[in-house]
Amino acid sequence: MTDRSPARTRVVIAGGGTAGWCAAAALSKQLGALIDITLVESDEIGTVGVGEATIPTVRSFHTLCGIDEREFMAATQATFKLGIAFENWARPGDRYLHSFGVVGKSTWMADFQHIWLEARRQGIAGPIGDYCFEHQAADAEKFYVSDAAKISYAFHLDATAYARFLRSISERQGVRRVEGRIARVEQHGETGDIAALHLENGTVIAGDLFIDCTGFRSLLLGQTLGVPYVDWSEWLPMNAAQAVQTEAVRPAVPYTRAIAHDAGWRWQIPLQTRVGNGLVYSTDYLSDDAARDRLLGAIEGRPLTEPRQLRFTTGRRARLWERNVVAMGLSSGFLEPLESTSIHLMMIAVTRLIQMFPFGMGSHQALADRFNAISIAELEGVRDFIILHYAATQRDDSPFWQRCRSMTLPDSLRARMTLWRESAQAFQAGEDIFRVDSWIQVMLGQRVEPQDWHAVARMIPPPRLAESLRDLKQQIDRAVGQMPHHADFVAGYCPARAA
């Protein structure tokens, strides 16, 4: 009997790094029986480790890929992350936490912030972070995880080690890696689709679907297919960063630090035996030499590397799926690492591709259109959330912050902020990554104060309202008090393996 089963789809991933190996690991795990995967990368091209922090969705991706948490953390020097501490953003000297947890207890009628705002007006509420378990655990530098514990967390990790870890998983699942630099991209004469990659050593890699993970070059989607870049610099003027690794001089904390300065901000990301540091800035307001000096003057511990210079333009490709090319990671666009979304966007892109995979022959334009619509809506939601940190500031101590205060906002963000200011309403739209709790914490942390709120809490007698808030805080305090120190828990749970 003749075998009439369709031929296996040939998937070619151009580029490795975190994006390429994320794609390889997920595709091979979920669709390995239906597709052949080849990944082309060169050892001469390193991983761009702008950020080494993640958001909680990474755990769902690891489940999708069958990744053991302890094994992953040991291999990547990972620590836990419960949120981000923002310092000096609304005003110099300010500090607030954007934690990953649920804030308070909401009702069907109104979210918790309405109850809290009324209680604060009556003088019977503490800071809003008092009513979030993850917020309090982060501030106390505590952490614990078990099958019974309900806690929302992510990770800090070594991006280069993470790519190696994903590569080992992918190759065990049948992914073929080809070493070499891409010299030429061949297109079909009639359709314009990508037909093959020609490497400098003469190897030709043909395929049916190509995934562009070539970084800022966007070799397939941008350079070959000519998909234009949509520039978001008018709202996010950062265009440079310098990064350096240092020895750890204190126990790792379970949060990222984002510390604003007069021309941008700097990050501090604690791993098990070292710390990732970086300075993000706009070259319109700070020179590269001054940025380097500022970064080296702010670090703690001995530098383990020379500062690495990075250049970028915040924005996205007009389309992320064009013809038979899907772009992931930096080749699809770049959103600065302020809210640690870069790795998530790689992971959700490949997850979405698995759900919408173009099997068979013929046009897949409707799939591509849907993929693009969802992806762009998601990117614009992240863009707005990041812009909020800059636009909602009371700083006027430098030309940079004066510019941020006076910028014209995207209509979508302006509408959100107006809704919050008028009525304390926050929402999570269909493709939004960030939940209501995130918008609440950042709005309040940036001193964006509502003028009014839902009156539901006025129906609660003040003594009962005070008691409810006090009980909630005490429950959280007791739970946090029983947790081990974050660094102690990591040392027992997932000690880093020697490289």
N, C-alpha and C positions, 0 to 999 in steps of 0.2 A: 504494500500500500504506500502511496506517495505521501510524504509528510507535507501537509499544507499549512503548518503553523507559520506565522509571520516571522520574518527575520528579526533578530535582536537589534534594537536600536543602538547605534554606535555614538556614545557620548564622549566628547573630548573636552577636557577641562584645561584651559590655557592659563597656567600660573598656579603656584602652590600657595604657601603662606596659610594664614588662618582661613581665609575665604575659600581657597581651592580645596583644602583638606576637609573643611566643614562640608562642602558640597559632596566630595568624594565619600566621606564617611556615611552621610545620611542616604545618599542615592544607592550606595552599594548595600547598605543594610536593608532598605525598604524595597528596592526595585532590582536587586542584583540578579534575580532569576530571569529578568526580562531585558536587561541592557548590558552592554559591554562598556566599561569605563576606562579611559586612558587619561592620565594627567601628565601634562608636559610642564616641567619646571627646570630652572637652572640653579645650581648651587651658588652661582655667582651673584644671584639676585636675592637679597635678604628680605626678611619679614619687616614690614613697617609696623612697629609696635607703638603707635601713638597712644593707645590706651590699653591698659591691662586689667580693666574692670568690666564687670558685666551687670546685667539686671536679672531678676528672678526667672525670666523665661528661659534662660540657659539650662535650667534643670529639666524643663520639659523636652528640650532638644536632646539632652543627654539620655533621657528615658527613651526617646525615639531611636537613638543610636545604640541603645543597650550598654551605655557607659557606666561603669562602677564608680561611684563618687569618691571613695577613698583612693582607688587606684589613680584616678584622674588628678586628685589633689596632690598626692605624693609625687606624681610625675611632673607637675607644673609649679611646685612650690606654693600652691594655692593657699589662701586664707579665706575666711568667710566675710561677707559684706552684707550689712543690714541697712545701708543707706549711704548718703553723701552729706558731709558737713560743709555748709556754705559759710565762709567767713568773709566779712567786709563787703558784702554785696549791696544791701540796701543802704547801709551807712558804714563808714570805717568803724571797726570795733564790734559790729553786729555778728552774731553767729546763729544759725538755725540748722536743723536736720531735716533733710528730705528722706524719710525712712520708707521702707518697703511695706510697712504694715497697714492694717486697717485702723483708722482713727475713730475711737469711741464706738458707740452703738447707735445705729440709725433706726428710724421708724419708717413705715411705708409712706408716711406723709412728708417727712423731711429728713435730710441727711444730718449727721451728728453736728456739723458746724453750726447749724441753726440753733440747736439746743445749747451748744457751748457759748455762742455769741450772746444769747439771752442771759445765760448764767454769768458770763463775764460782766455784762452790764449791771447785774445785780450784785456783783462783787463776791460771788461764791464759786468761781471757777479758777483753777490753776492754769498754767500754760497748756496749750493744746497737746503738746507732746506727752503730758502726764497720762493721757488716755490712750496711748498706743504702745503695745508691748515691745515691738521692734525698736521703736524710738528710745524707750527707756533702757532696753538691753544694750543698744549701741552706745548710749551715753555712759553707761556703767562699764563698758568694755567687757560685757559678758556674752557667752554664747553656749548653746547646747542644742543638739539635734538628736532625735530618736524617732522610731516609728510612731510613737504616741504624741510627739511634740508637733504642734501646729505653729510653724514659724516661717515667715517669708524671707528668703535670703538668696544671695547670689555669691559671686566669688571675685577675688583678686587673683590674677594668674600671670605667669610668664608666657607671653604670646608666642615666642619662638619655641619654647618647650611644648606648648599646646599644639602647635602645628605638627611637631614631631610625633606627639602622642596620637593625634588624629590620623597621621600618615600610617602609623603602625597598625591601627585598627583597620584602616581602609585596605591596606595591602593584604591583610589576613582575609579580607572579604572579597578579594579578587581584583582589586583595582591595579591596573598596570601603570607604573610610573616610568616616564621616559625623560632622561636627562638631556637638556640642551636648550639653547636660546632660539627663539623663533626669528627666522630671517625674513620670511615672506608669508603672506596669507593669500591663499588661492581662492578665487571665487568662481562659481559656475557662470559660464558665459551667458546663458539664457536667463537664469533666475536671479542672479546676483547673490544667491546664498553663499555662505562659506562652504568650500569643498574640502580644503585640507590646510594643514599647517606645514610649512617647509622649514626645517631646522637648519642651523648653520653647518651641522655635520653631514647634511645631505639626507637625513631621515625625513620621510613624508608621513604625516599622520592624517588620514582621512576620517571623516565622521559625518553623522547625520544631524546631531545637535551639538552646538559648541557653547561652553560656559566661559565667559570672559572674566578671569580673575587676575588680570594683568596690572592691577593697581591703577595709579593715576594716569598711566599711559592710555588705558582703555583701548588697547591695540585692535581688538575686533569690533566692538560696538562703536567706539568713537572714531578711531583713525580709519578703519577699513569701510565700515558701513555709513560713516558720516553722521551719526546721530548727534545733534548739537547738545551743548551743555547749557543748562539753565542756571544762571549765576544768582546766588542769594546774598551777595556781599553787601547789598544796601541795608540788610537787616543784621547780618552777622559778619562784621568787617574783619574778624580774625583771619589772617592769612599766613601765619608762621607759628612754628613751635620749636622748642629745643628740649631734648630729653636726655636724662642722665640717670644711671643706676648708682645707688650708694649702699654701703653696708648698713645693716639694721643696728641701731643703737638703743632701741627700746622695744618692749613687747609689741607685737602687731595688734592694731585695733581693728574692730569689725566694721569699719566705714572708710570711705574715700574722703580725702580733704580737698576742697576746691577753694582756693584762697585768692580773692580778688586783689589786683594791684592797679596802679593808675593807668595802665594801658592794656589790661586784660586780666588774666588769672593764672595761677599755677596749681598743679596737682601734686598729691602725695599719695601713693598707693603702696600699702605695706604687704610684702610677701613674707615667707617664713624666714629667709635669711638675708634678704635685701629689700630695698625700697625703690620703687619707681618714682622719679621726680620729673616734672616738666613745666615749662613756662609757655603759655599760649598768649599771643600778642598780635597786634596790628602793626605792620611796618610803617603805617602812616603816623604812628605815635611813639614808636620805640625802635631803635636800630638793633640790628642783629648783635653787634658787639655789646651794647648795653643790656640786651636780653640775656646774653650769656653770663655777663658779670652778675646780673641780678639773680639768675638761677643758681649760680655757684655760691653766691653770698647767702642764699636762703637755705641750702641743703644742710641736713644733719648727717654726720658719718662720712667716712672716706669714699670719694668717688671710685667706682669700679670700672667706669667707662669714660670716654671723652664725650662731651655734650654732642648730640646728634641734631643737625639742622633739618627741619622739615618745612616744605612749602605747600600750600594748598589754597584752593578757592572753594568756599562753601557753596554747595548747590547739588544739582542732580542732572543726569542725562534726561533729555526730553522723553525718551522711552527706554525702559530697561530690558524689554524683549523686542527685538527687531529681526525679521526674517527668521533664521534658525540660530540666533545668538541670544543668550540670556546673560546679562551682566550681574555680577555679585561683588560685594565689597567695594573697594575704592574705584573700580572701573565703572560702577553705576552712579557714583556721586560721593560726596563727603559731607557729613555733619560733624562739627567739632565734638571732641569727647566729653563735653561738660556733663552730660547725663549718661555717659557710658553706654550709648546705644549702638556703637559700630558693630560689635560682634552679634548683637541681637539681629540687626538688619541683615547680616549674612545668613544667619540661621533661619529667619522667617522667610527669606527669599528661596532657599532650597526646599524648605517645608512646603511652601506654596507651589513650587515647581513640581514636587512629587504629587501633589493633589491635582495639578493641571498638566500632567506630563503629555507631550505631543506624540503619542503612539501612532503608528501607521503612516501612510503616504498622504499627499494632498496638503491643502492649505490648513493652517492652524491659526489664522488671523484672529478669529473670534476669541480663542484662548489667550493669545498674546494681548489683545485689547483688554480683556478682563484682568489679566495679570498686571498689566500696566496701570489700569485704573485703581486697583486695590493698593498696589505698591506706592503709587504717587500720593494717594490720600494718606497713607501711613507716614510717608516721609514728610509731608507738609504738616501733619500733626506734631511730629517730633520737632520739626523746624520751629513751629509756633511755641512749643513748650520751652525750647532753648532761648528763643528771643525774649520770652517773658523775664528771664533772669537779668537781662541787660536793660530792657526798656523800663521795667518796674523798679527803678532805683531812685533814691533821693541824693545820690552822690553828685556833686558838682565841682569836685576838687581837682579835676583835670579836664583837658579838652576831650579826651576819649569819653569820659562819663557824661560830659555835657552833650556830646553827639548822641550817645545812647538815649539820653532822656528826651531828646527832641526828634528822634526818628519817627517817620510815618510807618505805622504798623500794617501788616497784612490784614485785610478785612476780617478774616477768620479769627485772628487773635484779638483784634479790637472788639469784636462782638463778644468774645468770651470774657474779656476784662470788664466790659460795660455791664454784662449780666451779673458778674460777681460784685462789682461796686454798687450796683443798684439794689440787689436782692440776695447776695450771698449764695447764688446758685452756681454750682459747678456740675460738669457732666463729662461722660466718656462716650464719644461718638463711635460709630461702627468700627473704624480702622485704627482708633487711638490705642497706642501702647499704654499711655499713662492714665491711671484710674482717677476717680474723683479725689481719693485721698492724697494723691500726688499734687494735683492742682491746688487743693486746700493748703497743704503744707508750704508750697512754694509761694502762693499768693500772700499768705499771712507772713511768711518769713521775709518776703520782699516789701512788707509793710503796705500791701494793698488792702485797705480796710473797707468792708462793706458799709453802706449807709443804712441798710435795713436788712431784715431777715424774716424768715417764717415765724409766725407768732405761736407755734405749737407749744413751745416751752412755757409760755405765759399761763397756760392752763394747769401747769404743775405747781403745787404749793412750794414756795422757796425752801422750806426745811426739807421737803422730800427730794427736791432737785439737788440740793447740796449733799444730801445723804447718798443719792445715787452716784453722783460724781465721786464722792469720797470713797464709796465702796469699790467702784471701778478702779480707781487709782491704787487702792490698797491691794486688790487682787493682783494687779500688775507688779506692784512693789514686792509682794511676797514671792511671786514666780521668778522675778529677776534676781531677788536675793538668794534663791536656791541654785542659781546657775553658776558654773565655773567661769573663771576668767577665760576670755577668748583664746589667748595665747596658750594657756594650759590645756584647753580642750583640743586645740589643733595639734599640740605636741603628742597627745595620746591617740588622737583619731586618725591622723594622716601625715605623719612626719615626712618631710621632703626626702626623696631619694637622691643620692649623689648623682650628679650629671655624668 
